[in-house]
Amino acid sequence: MTEEEKLLCKNLKACADRLVAANVYRILPEIGTNIGYTIRGTSAAEVCDIPGRIRRVENDCCYVRNPKMGGSLYMAGTLLAIREKFPAAQCVANFRSSPKILDACKTLQFEVAHMPEIPDFWQLGDAYDKDLAKTIKSSKILPDVITIPDRINLEKLILVVGTSIEDFQEKVLALNTLVCASRS
């Protein structure tokens, strides 16, 4: 592993530890959250992620494996697709979508891009990749959040995008803070 890859893994572990310490379970989807992170990566092997994802367990969250390079083709492909138009993007992760989370995005004045609805809600083949590419292509600036509409074979999600691991972490923690505050 190169020094840069070690640094990516170290930085992603620190971010994941911070998210777990903040107990972000309210914004984690049923499928768990994976984070794709790279600075100069151009292939899935050059994107760091968390094997097994950050998982929600009742009213808590955890992850069971340390970050590594090249483990998540889905998150790596998503990040690399975004980086084709917006090379400043370094980090992306999937989170739950709900009215409270979307309201928090609005309150935080996040730039939000919306992936198109799917006919009959059924995603086939490379529909996700094509829809993501179309959404990114039509975006004039790098979105903070990309909504993924309801699909039968994919949980309704949002993607949070960061220009650095710190930017990403700040956005996620701000979302979590607002969602927690709206529950009281």
MDTraj code that builds the backbone (N, CA, C; nanometers):
import mdtraj as md
import numpy as np

residues = "MET THR GLU GLU GLU LYS LEU LEU CYS LYS ASN LEU LYS ALA CYS ALA ASP ARG LEU VAL ALA ALA ASN VAL TYR ARG ILE LEU PRO GLU ILE GLY THR ASN ILE GLY TYR THR ILE ARG GLY THR SER ALA ALA GLU VAL CYS ASP ILE PRO GLY ARG ILE ARG ARG VAL GLU ASN ASP CYS CYS TYR VAL ARG ASN PRO LYS MET GLY GLY SER LEU TYR MET ALA GLY THR LEU LEU ALA ILE ARG GLU LYS PHE PRO ALA ALA GLN CYS VAL ALA ASN PHE ARG SER SER PRO LYS ILE LEU ASP ALA CYS LYS THR LEU GLN PHE GLU VAL ALA HIS MET PRO GLU ILE PRO ASP PHE TRP GLN LEU GLY ASP ALA TYR ASP LYS ASP LEU ALA LYS THR ILE LYS SER SER LYS ILE LEU PRO ASP VAL ILE THR ILE PRO ASP ARG ILE ASN LEU GLU LYS LEU ILE LEU VAL VAL GLY THR SER ILE GLU ASP PHE GLN GLU LYS VAL LEU ALA LEU ASN THR LEU VAL CYS ALA SER ARG SER".split()
xyz = np.array([
    [0.0841, -0.1174, 0.0000],
    [0.0000, 0.0000, 0.0000],
    [0.0892, 0.1245, 0.0000],
    [0.0567, 0.2196, -0.0846],
    [0.1363, 0.3426, -0.0933],
    [0.1098, 0.4314, 0.0284],
    [0.1957, 0.5304, 0.0470],
    [0.1768, 0.6254, 0.1572],
    [0.0453, 0.7016, 0.1414],
    [0.0110, 0.7392, 0.0167],
    [-0.1150, 0.8096, -0.0063],
    [-0.2338, 0.7208, 0.0298],
    [-0.2293, 0.5938, -0.0076],
    [-0.3382, 0.5014, 0.0257],
    [-0.3503, 0.4829, 0.1764],
    [-0.2370, 0.4741, 0.2464],
    [-0.2397, 0.4643, 0.3927],
    [-0.3039, 0.5882, 0.4536],
    [-0.2725, 0.7051, 0.3982],
    [-0.3298, 0.8298, 0.4483],
    [-0.4810, 0.8351, 0.4220],
    [-0.5236, 0.7902, 0.3029],
    [-0.6669, 0.7850, 0.2734],
    [-0.7392, 0.6966, 0.3753],
    [-0.6839, 0.5786, 0.4014],
    [-0.7457, 0.4858, 0.4965],
    [-0.7482, 0.5454, 0.6378],
    [-0.6395, 0.6088, 0.6775],
    [-0.6324, 0.6721, 0.8097],
    [-0.7370, 0.7836, 0.8217],
    [-0.7471, 0.8690, 0.7192],
    [-0.8429, 0.9795, 0.7223],
    [-0.9873, 0.9294, 0.7218],
    [-1.0153, 0.8257, 0.6423],
    [-1.1506, 0.7717, 0.6379],
    [-1.1864, 0.7044, 0.7696],
    [-1.0920, 0.6367, 0.8310],
    [-1.1179, 0.5757, 0.9625],
    [-1.1501, 0.6843, 1.0651],
    [-1.0760, 0.7935, 1.0652],
    [-1.1026, 0.9035, 1.1596],
    [-1.2417, 0.9616, 1.1358],
    [-1.2808, 0.9764, 1.0096],
    [-1.4135, 1.0268, 0.9756],
    [-1.5208, 0.9287, 1.0233],
    [-1.5046, 0.8008, 0.9938],
    [-1.6017, 0.6994, 1.0357],
    [-1.6129, 0.6953, 1.1879],
    [-1.5006, 0.7060, 1.2570],
    [-1.5026, 0.7086, 1.4037],
    [-1.5823, 0.8282, 1.4544],
    [-1.5649, 0.9420, 1.3898],
    [-1.6380, 1.0635, 1.4306],
    [-1.7883, 1.0474, 1.4055],
    [-1.8261, 0.9892, 1.2928],
    [-1.9676, 0.9686, 1.2632],
    [-2.0305, 0.8706, 1.3623],
    [-1.9581, 0.7649, 1.3956],
    [-2.0078, 0.6676, 1.4934],
    [-2.0177, 0.7332, 1.6312],
    [-1.9178, 0.8119, 1.6693],
    [-1.9209, 0.8816, 1.7989],
    [-2.0393, 0.9783, 1.8068],
    [-2.0757, 1.0392, 1.6934],
    [-2.1914, 1.1296, 1.6883],
    [-2.3223, 1.0521, 1.6787],
    [-2.3133, 0.9210, 1.6672],
    [-2.4284, 0.8308, 1.6593],
    [-2.5283, 0.8749, 1.5516],
    [-2.4841, 0.8695, 1.4284],
    [-2.5634, 0.9150, 1.3135],
    [-2.6672, 0.8116, 1.2681],
    [-2.7075, 0.7212, 1.3564],
    [-2.7968, 0.6118, 1.3161],
    [-2.9261, 0.6610, 1.2520],
    [-2.9749, 0.7795, 1.2904],
    [-3.1025, 0.8288, 1.2362],
    [-3.0961, 0.8575, 1.0855],
    [-2.9769, 0.8808, 1.0343],
    [-2.9653, 0.9120, 0.8914],
    [-2.9059, 0.7970, 0.8103],
    [-2.8810, 0.6849, 0.8755],
    [-2.8276, 0.5684, 0.8048],
    [-2.9409, 0.4891, 0.7407],
    [-2.9226, 0.4453, 0.6167],
    [-3.0257, 0.3625, 0.5531],
    [-3.0198, 0.2186, 0.6038],
    [-3.1247, 0.1439, 0.5748],
    [-3.1293, 0.0026, 0.6134],
    [-3.0107, -0.0748, 0.5559],
    [-2.9690, -0.0393, 0.4365],
    [-2.8584, -0.1111, 0.3721],
    [-2.7226, -0.0705, 0.4275],
    [-2.7187, 0.0283, 0.5166],
    [-2.5932, 0.0789, 0.5696],
    [-2.5365, 0.1875, 0.4801],
    [-2.4386, 0.2556, 0.5324],
    [-2.3744, 0.3653, 0.4603],
    [-2.2329, 0.3269, 0.4238],
    [-2.2004, 0.3432, 0.2987],
    [-2.0613, 0.3282, 0.2598],
    [-2.0117, 0.4633, 0.2123],
    [-1.8857, 0.4848, 0.2324],
    [-1.8214, 0.6102, 0.1964],
    [-1.7132, 0.5787, 0.0944],
    [-1.7152, 0.6489, -0.0180],
    [-1.6070, 0.6409, -0.1155],
    [-1.5223, 0.7653, -0.1016],
    [-1.3902, 0.7487, -0.0956],
    [-1.3000, 0.8610, -0.0706],
    [-1.1720, 0.8454, -0.1524],
    [-1.1399, 0.9471, -0.2277],
    [-1.0144, 0.9503, -0.3012],
    [-0.9731, 1.0946, -0.3219],
    [-0.8475, 1.1152, -0.3464],
    [-0.7987, 1.2504, -0.3771],
    [-0.7651, 1.2604, -0.5252],
    [-0.6972, 1.1589, -0.5777],
    [-0.6595, 1.1603, -0.7194],
    [-0.7025, 1.0355, -0.7950],
    [-0.7820, 0.9512, -0.7332],
    [-0.8167, 0.8229, -0.7926],
    [-0.8917, 0.8341, -0.9243],
    [-0.8607, 0.7402, -1.0132],
    [-0.9289, 0.7327, -1.1429],
    [-0.9862, 0.5932, -1.1686],
    [-0.9678, 0.5027, -1.0725],
    [-1.0229, 0.3674, -1.0846],
    [-1.0755, 0.3243, -0.9478],
    [-1.1594, 0.2207, -0.9475],
    [-1.2163, 0.1706, -0.8223],
    [-1.1076, 0.1278, -0.7239],
    [-0.9969, 0.0764, -0.7735],
    [-0.8873, 0.0332, -0.6871],
    [-0.8245, 0.1498, -0.6113],
    [-0.8457, 0.2710, -0.6615],
    [-0.7861, 0.3905, -0.5997],
    [-0.8856, 0.4678, -0.5129],
    [-0.9992, 0.4043, -0.4817],
    [-1.1003, 0.4659, -0.3949],
    [-1.1057, 0.3869, -0.2648],
    [-1.0936, 0.4586, -0.1547],
    [-1.0980, 0.3983, -0.0218],
    [-1.2437, 0.3877, 0.0240],
    [-1.2766, 0.2818, 0.0966],
    [-1.4124, 0.2644, 0.1484],
    [-1.4081, 0.1796, 0.2755],
    [-1.5256, 0.1580, 0.3345],
    [-1.5361, 0.0801, 0.4575],
    [-1.6028, -0.0534, 0.4258],
    [-1.5282, -0.1632, 0.4281],
    [-1.5889, -0.2937, 0.4028],
    [-1.7005, -0.3214, 0.5045],
    [-1.8158, -0.3610, 0.4547],
    [-1.9273, -0.3899, 0.5423],
    [-2.0101, -0.2687, 0.5809],
    [-1.9654, -0.1499, 0.5472],
    [-2.0406, -0.0257, 0.5683],
    [-2.0542, 0.0136, 0.7149],
    [-2.1021, 0.1356, 0.7368],
    [-2.1428, 0.1788, 0.8707],
    [-2.2877, 0.1334, 0.8841],
    [-2.3164, 0.0591, 0.9875],
    [-2.4481, -0.0034, 1.0048],
    [-2.5243, 0.0568, 1.1217],
    [-2.6549, 0.0603, 1.1049],
    [-2.7452, 0.1001, 1.2122],
    [-2.7823, -0.0258, 1.2887],
    [-2.7661, -0.0222, 1.4202],
    [-2.8028, -0.1331, 1.5074],
    [-2.8884, -0.0743, 1.6187],
    [-3.0211, -0.0912, 1.6033],
    [-3.1188, -0.0310, 1.6930],
    [-3.0940, 0.1201, 1.6985],
    [-3.0634, 0.1756, 1.8149],
    [-3.0406, 0.3198, 1.8268],
    [-2.8933, 0.3538, 1.8370],
    [-2.8153, 0.2827, 1.7607],
    [-2.6709, 0.3007, 1.7632],
    [-2.6160, 0.2716, 1.6233],
    [-2.4891, 0.2927, 1.6048],
    [-2.4270, 0.2571, 1.4771],
    [-2.2833, 0.2128, 1.5006],
    [-2.2313, 0.1381, 1.4041],
    [-2.0958, 0.0859, 1.4159],
    [-2.0461, 0.0424, 1.2787],
    [-1.9184, 0.0144, 1.2711],
    [-1.8627, -0.0528, 1.1547],
    [-1.7683, -0.1589, 1.2077],
    [-1.7444, -0.2634, 1.1293],
    [-1.6693, -0.3770, 1.1814],
    [-1.5350, -0.3995, 1.1129],
    [-1.5083, -0.3293, 1.0051],
    [-1.3807, -0.3440, 0.9340],
    [-1.3220, -0.2055, 0.9096],
    [-1.1922, -0.1997, 0.9153],
    [-1.1238, -0.0738, 0.8873],
    [-1.1275, -0.0437, 0.7374],
    [-1.1194, 0.0836, 0.7028],
    [-1.1193, 0.1215, 0.5608],
    [-1.0077, 0.0521, 0.4836],
    [-1.0377, 0.0290, 0.3549],
    [-0.9378, -0.0293, 0.2664],
    [-0.9604, 0.0248, 0.1260],
    [-0.8676, 0.0001, 0.0403],
    [-0.8747, 0.0473, -0.0977],
    [-0.9497, -0.0544, -0.1835],
    [-1.0345, -0.0032, -0.2719],
    [-1.0942, -0.0838, -0.3775],
    [-1.2011, -0.1829, -0.3387],
    [-1.2688, -0.1636, -0.2289],
    [-1.3669, -0.2619, -0.1856],
    [-1.5081, -0.2412, -0.2374],
    [-1.5475, -0.1177, -0.2633],
    [-1.6857, -0.0897, -0.3016],
    [-1.6939, -0.0415, -0.4454],
    [-1.7376, -0.1266, -0.5336],
    [-1.7518, -0.0856, -0.6736],
    [-1.8629, 0.0169, -0.6900],
    [-1.9713, 0.0026, -0.6130],
    [-2.0853, 0.0942, -0.6216],
    [-2.0439, 0.2361, -0.5809],
    [-1.9846, 0.2508, -0.4630],
    [-1.9478, 0.3848, -0.4168],
    [-1.8312, 0.4397, -0.4985],
    [-1.7384, 0.3550, -0.5362],
    [-1.6273, 0.4009, -0.6198],
    [-1.6793, 0.4491, -0.7545],
    [-1.7682, 0.3725, -0.8156],
    [-1.8248, 0.4126, -0.9446],
    [-1.9012, 0.5429, -0.9344],
    [-1.9737, 0.5599, -0.8241],
    [-2.0491, 0.6840, -0.8018],
    [-1.9541, 0.8022, -0.7905],
    [-1.8520, 0.7884, -0.7069],
    [-1.7558, 0.8984, -0.6883],
    [-1.6814, 0.9292, -0.8181],
    [-1.6380, 0.8273, -0.8888],
    [-1.5634, 0.8498, -1.0132],
    [-1.6519, 0.9152, -1.1192],
    [-1.7798, 0.8802, -1.1229],
    [-1.8718, 0.9442, -1.2176],
    [-1.8873, 1.0925, -1.1851],
    [-1.8982, 1.1252, -1.0581],
    [-1.9092, 1.2653, -1.0174],
    [-1.7807, 1.3399, -1.0518],
    [-1.6664, 1.2759, -1.0281],
    [-1.5357, 1.3401, -1.0521],
    [-1.5086, 1.3662, -1.2006],
    [-1.5775, 1.2963, -1.2903],
    [-1.5582, 1.3218, -1.4334],
    [-1.5901, 1.4671, -1.4673],
    [-1.6959, 1.5212, -1.4088],
    [-1.7315, 1.6612, -1.4336],
    [-1.6789, 1.7522, -1.3235],
    [-1.6757, 1.7018, -1.2006],
    [-1.6356, 1.7827, -1.0857],
    [-1.5176, 1.7160, -1.0144],
    [-1.3950, 1.7339, -1.0661],
    [-1.2791, 1.6673, -1.0066],
    [-1.2499, 1.7099, -0.8625],
    [-1.3128, 1.8177, -0.8160],
    [-1.2940, 1.8606, -0.6768],
    [-1.3615, 1.7649, -0.5781],
    [-1.4557, 1.6848, -0.6254],
    [-1.5240, 1.5891, -0.5368],
    [-1.4244, 1.4835, -0.4903],
    [-1.4164, 1.4656, -0.3598],
    [-1.3257, 1.3655, -0.3038],
    [-1.3970, 1.2580, -0.2238],
    [-1.5230, 1.2839, -0.1883],
    [-1.5903, 1.1938, -0.0967],
    [-1.7392, 1.1882, -0.1287],
    [-1.7985, 1.0704, -0.1188],
    [-1.9433, 1.0542, -0.1364],
    [-1.9895, 0.9358, -0.0516],
    [-2.1117, 0.9463, -0.0009],
    [-2.1704, 0.8349, 0.0748],
    [-2.3209, 0.8381, 0.0604],
    [-2.3806, 0.7217, 0.0763],
    [-2.5259, 0.7075, 0.0692],
    [-2.5855, 0.7174, 0.2095],
    [-2.6959, 0.7925, 0.2186],
    [-2.7692, 0.8063, 0.3443],
    [-2.9179, 0.7901, 0.3176],
    [-2.9924, 0.7696, 0.4244],
    [-3.1368, 0.7538, 0.4160],
    [-3.1991, 0.8827, 0.3653],
    [-3.3087, 0.8697, 0.2953],
    [-3.3865, 0.9852, 0.2524],
    [-3.5185, 0.9835, 0.3272],
    [-3.5546, 1.0974, 0.3812],
    [-3.6833, 1.1127, 0.4496],
    [-3.7204, 1.2602, 0.4412],
    [-3.8455, 1.2943, 0.4651],
    [-3.8823, 1.4356, 0.4641],
    [-3.7985, 1.5194, 0.5614],
    [-3.7686, 1.4667, 0.6807],
    [-3.6868, 1.5414, 0.7778],
    [-3.5453, 1.5631, 0.7266],
    [-3.4894, 1.4634, 0.6630],
    [-3.3538, 1.4764, 0.6100],
    [-3.3525, 1.5758, 0.4944],
    [-3.4507, 1.5678, 0.4067],
    [-3.4584, 1.6631, 0.2950],
    [-3.4848, 1.8050, 0.3449],
    [-3.5661, 1.8200, 0.4496],
    [-3.5867, 1.9522, 0.5104],
    [-3.4566, 2.0056, 0.5694],
    [-3.3801, 1.9178, 0.6323],
    [-3.2506, 1.9591, 0.6879],
    [-3.1564, 2.0061, 0.5768],
    [-3.1577, 1.9374, 0.4622],
    [-3.0760, 1.9801, 0.3477],
    [-3.1152, 2.1210, 0.3041],
    [-3.2454, 2.1464, 0.3025],
    [-3.2961, 2.2783, 0.2637],
    [-3.2540, 2.3844, 0.3657],
    [-3.2689, 2.3529, 0.4926],
    [-3.2308, 2.4459, 0.5990],
    [-3.0812, 2.4786, 0.5916],
    [-3.0013, 2.3786, 0.5623],
    [-2.8559, 2.3982, 0.5520],
    [-2.8152, 2.4632, 0.4195],
    [-2.9130, 2.4883, 0.3335],
    [-2.8914, 2.5503, 0.2026],
    [-2.7928, 2.4706, 0.1166],
    [-2.8049, 2.3379, 0.1253],
    [-2.7246, 2.2509, 0.0403],
    [-2.7729, 2.2622, -0.1041],
    [-2.6804, 2.2572, -0.1953],
    [-2.7125, 2.2471, -0.3378],
    [-2.7572, 2.1030, -0.3614],
    [-2.8815, 2.0860, -0.4044],
    [-2.9387, 1.9519, -0.4203],
    [-2.9697, 1.9255, -0.5677],
    [-2.9225, 1.8134, -0.6179],
    [-2.9560, 1.7668, -0.7530],
    [-3.0447, 1.6436, -0.7379],
    [-3.1375, 1.6271, -0.8303],
    [-3.2339, 1.5172, -0.8206],
    [-3.2181, 1.4220, -0.9387],
    [-3.1943, 1.2942, -0.9077],
    [-3.1939, 1.1936, -1.0131],
    [-3.3371, 1.1747, -1.0604],
    [-3.3580, 1.1396, -1.1873],
    [-3.4944, 1.1277, -1.2405],
    [-3.5692, 1.0079, -1.1829],
    [-3.7028, 1.0223, -1.1821],
    [-3.7890, 0.9120, -1.1423],
    [-3.7762, 0.7997, -1.2450],
    [-3.7978, 0.6783, -1.2006],
    [-3.7894, 0.5606, -1.2863],
    [-3.9308, 0.5142, -1.3217],
    [-3.9593, 0.4860, -1.4490],
    [-4.0919, 0.4321, -1.4834],
    [-4.1191, 0.3027, -1.4057],
    [-4.2339, 0.2947, -1.3441],
    [-4.2751, 0.1784, -1.2655],
    [-4.1819, 0.1490, -1.1476],
    [-4.0960, 0.2423, -1.1131],
    [-4.0059, 0.2304, -0.9980],
    [-3.9067, 0.1142, -1.0072],
    [-3.8869, 0.0577, -1.1241],
    [-3.8015, -0.0597, -1.1385],
    [-3.6714, -0.0216, -1.2069],
    [-3.5616, -0.0365, -1.1343],
    [-3.4295, -0.0047, -1.1872],
    [-3.3686, -0.1294, -1.2483],
    [-3.3320, -0.1224, -1.3732],
    [-3.2732, -0.2370, -1.4424],
    [-3.1322, -0.2039, -1.4903],
    [-3.0470, -0.3059, -1.4933],
    [-2.9140, -0.2938, -1.5518],
    [-2.8371, -0.1730, -1.5040],
    [-2.7954, -0.0917, -1.6001],
    [-2.7121, 0.0236, -1.5676],
    [-2.7932, 0.1535, -1.5555],
    [-2.9216, 0.1425, -1.5230],
    [-3.0079, 0.2615, -1.5107],
    [-2.9533, 0.3596, -1.4075],
    [-2.9038, 0.3098, -1.2940],
    [-2.8487, 0.3985, -1.1913],
    [-2.7320, 0.4788, -1.2487],
    [-2.6396, 0.4103, -1.3138],
    [-2.5215, 0.4777, -1.3693],
    [-2.5611, 0.5831, -1.4725],
    [-2.6548, 0.5479, -1.5604],
    [-2.7003, 0.6423, -1.6634],
    [-2.7706, 0.7623, -1.6005],
    [-2.8568, 0.7372, -1.5019],
    [-2.9285, 0.8464, -1.4366],
    [-2.8339, 0.9367, -1.3585],
    [-2.7361, 0.8779, -1.2922],
    [-2.6371, 0.9578, -1.2197],
    [-2.5585, 1.0443, -1.3178],
    [-2.5138, 0.9852, -1.4284],
    [-2.4378, 1.0607, -1.5288],
    [-2.5207, 1.1771, -1.5841],
    [-2.6482, 1.1507, -1.6127],
    [-2.7373, 1.2556, -1.6642],
    [-2.7552, 1.3672, -1.5602],
    [-2.7703, 1.3289, -1.4360],
    [-2.7894, 1.4267, -1.3282],
    [-2.6645, 1.5128, -1.3117],
    [-2.5495, 1.4503, -1.3116],
    [-2.4234, 1.5240, -1.2969],
    [-2.4018, 1.6157, -1.4168],
    [-2.4269, 1.5644, -1.5357],
    [-2.4076, 1.6435, -1.6567],
    [-2.4933, 1.7701, -1.6556],
    [-2.6150, 1.7612, -1.6028],
    [-2.7053, 1.8772, -1.6010],
    [-2.6787, 1.9720, -1.4838],
    [-2.5919, 1.9327, -1.3898],
    [-2.5604, 2.0182, -1.2745],
    [-2.4572, 2.1227, -1.3150],
    [-2.4866, 2.2478, -1.2825],
    [-2.3935, 2.3566, -1.3149],
    [-2.2805, 2.3668, -1.2129],
    [-2.3108, 2.3319, -1.0866],
    [-2.2085, 2.3296, -0.9824],
    [-2.2168, 2.1955, -0.9098],
    [-2.1108, 2.1615, -0.8411],
    [-2.1052, 2.0355, -0.7678],
    [-2.2140, 2.0329, -0.6602],
    [-2.3064, 1.9373, -0.6676],
    [-2.4112, 1.9294, -0.5651],
    [-2.3527, 1.8833, -0.4313],
    [-2.4122, 1.9322, -0.3229],
    [-2.3791, 1.8813, -0.1901],
    [-2.4513, 1.7493, -0.1671],
    [-2.5718, 1.7398, -0.2267],
    [-2.6584, 1.6233, -0.2087],
    [-2.7210, 1.5877, -0.3432],
    [-2.7302, 1.4586, -0.3693],
    [-2.8005, 1.4080, -0.4871],
    [-2.9085, 1.3133, -0.4350],
    [-3.0341, 1.3405, -0.4723],
    [-3.1424, 1.2521, -0.4289],
    [-3.1566, 1.1366, -0.5268],
    [-3.1836, 1.0201, -0.4722],
    [-3.2102, 0.9006, -0.5519],
    [-3.3559, 0.8654, -0.5257],
    [-3.4414, 0.8708, -0.6266],
    [-3.5846, 0.8488, -0.6037],
    [-3.6160, 0.7042, -0.5666],
    [-3.7384, 0.6856, -0.5226],
    [-3.7877, 0.5547, -0.4835],
    [-3.7754, 0.4563, -0.5998],
    [-3.7151, 0.3426, -0.5744],
    [-3.7002, 0.2367, -0.6739],
    [-3.7261, 0.1049, -0.6042],
    [-3.7965, 0.0156, -0.6692],
    [-3.8346, -0.1115, -0.6066],
    [-3.7132, -0.1871, -0.5551],
    [-3.6074, -0.1908, -0.6323],
    [-3.4917, -0.2701, -0.5924],
    [-3.3778, -0.1855, -0.5353],
    [-3.4097, -0.0644, -0.4887],
    [-3.3096, 0.0208, -0.4252],
    [-3.3805, 0.1110, -0.3265],
    [-3.3358, 0.1084, -0.2037],
    [-3.3915, 0.1942, -0.1003],
    [-3.3806, 0.3413, -0.1413],
    [-3.4791, 0.4211, -0.1028],
    [-3.4767, 0.5644, -0.1316],
    [-3.3624, 0.6262, -0.0511],
    [-3.2715, 0.6926, -0.1223],
    [-3.1482, 0.7414, -0.0613],
    [-3.1153, 0.8836, -0.1046],
    [-3.0168, 0.9403, -0.0357],
    [-2.9486, 1.0594, -0.0839],
    [-2.8001, 1.0276, -0.0846],
    [-2.7284, 1.0979, -0.1688],
    [-2.5828, 1.0925, -0.1682],
    [-2.5332, 1.2255, -0.1139],
    [-2.4423, 1.2224, -0.0189],
    [-2.3784, 1.3437, 0.0309],
    [-2.2393, 1.3468, -0.0298],
    [-2.2055, 1.4610, -0.0918],
    [-2.0795, 1.4763, -0.1639],
    [-1.9942, 1.5815, -0.0933],
    [-1.8657, 1.5534, -0.0795],
    [-1.7746, 1.6494, -0.0177],
    [-1.6519, 1.6743, -0.1028],
    [-1.5982, 1.7950, -0.0924],
    [-1.4762, 1.8299, -0.1657],
    [-1.3510, 1.7904, -0.0876],
    [-1.3698, 1.7430, 0.0327],
    [-1.2621, 1.6878, 0.1158],
    [-1.3302, 1.5993, 0.2197],
    [-1.2518, 1.5212, 0.2908],
    [-1.3101, 1.4368, 0.3948],
    [-1.3682, 1.5242, 0.5060],
    [-1.3040, 1.6390, 0.5308],
    [-1.3534, 1.7312, 0.6342],
    [-1.4846, 1.7960, 0.5916],
    [-1.4925, 1.8404, 0.4664],
    [-1.6148, 1.8997, 0.4137],
    [-1.7294, 1.7987, 0.4214],
    [-1.7030, 1.6774, 0.3799],
    [-1.8029, 1.5702, 0.3858],
    [-1.8507, 1.5483, 0.5295],
    [-1.7560, 1.5335, 0.6200],
    [-1.7881, 1.5084, 0.7602],
    [-1.8720, 1.6215, 0.8183],
    [-1.8373, 1.7461, 0.7891],
    [-1.9144, 1.8610, 0.8387],
    [-2.0587, 1.8561, 0.7887],
    [-2.0779, 1.8229, 0.6617],
    [-2.2130, 1.8150, 0.6054],
    [-2.2949, 1.7061, 0.6739],
    [-2.2349, 1.5902, 0.6922],
    [-2.3063, 1.4780, 0.7537],
    [-2.3411, 1.5097, 0.8991],
    [-2.2466, 1.5658, 0.9721],
    [-2.2732, 1.5986, 1.1122],
    [-2.3796, 1.7083, 1.1244],
    [-2.3777, 1.8053, 1.0337],
    [-2.4806, 1.9104, 1.0340],
    [-2.6178, 1.8502, 1.0054],
    [-2.6266, 1.7606, 0.9073],
    [-2.7533, 1.6914, 0.8791],
    [-2.8021, 1.6159, 1.0019],
    [-2.7116, 1.5407, 1.0622],
    [-2.7471, 1.4609, 1.1793],
    [-2.7974, 1.5504, 1.2925],
    [-2.7303, 1.6618, 1.3169],
    [-2.7702, 1.7539, 1.4236],
    [-2.9121, 1.8053, 1.4008],
    [-2.9427, 1.8462, 1.2773],
    [-3.0772, 1.8966, 1.2483],
    [-3.1828, 1.7876, 1.2574],
    [-3.1521, 1.6691, 1.2097],
    [-3.2489, 1.5592, 1.2166],
    [-3.2742, 1.5212, 1.3632],
    [-3.1692, 1.5184, 1.4445],
    [-3.1875, 1.4883, 1.5870],
    [-3.2698, 1.5976, 1.6544],
    [-3.2439, 1.7231, 1.6208],
    [-3.3170, 1.8355, 1.6819],
    [-3.4652, 1.8323, 1.6423],
    [-3.4947, 1.7864, 1.5212],
    [-3.6341, 1.7838, 1.4756],
    [-3.7137, 1.6725, 1.5416],
    [-3.6478, 1.5820, 1.6073],
    [-3.7151, 1.4698, 1.6724],
    [-3.7608, 1.5075, 1.8127],
    [-3.7101, 1.6175, 1.8672],
    [-3.7452, 1.6524, 2.0060],
    [-3.8635, 1.7465, 2.0126],
])
top = md.Topology()
chain = top.add_chain()
for i, resn in enumerate(residues, 1):
    res = top.add_residue(resn, chain, resSeq=i)
    for name in ("N", "CA", "C"):
        top.add_atom(name, md.element.get_by_symbol(name[0]), res)
traj = md.Trajectory(xyz[None], top)
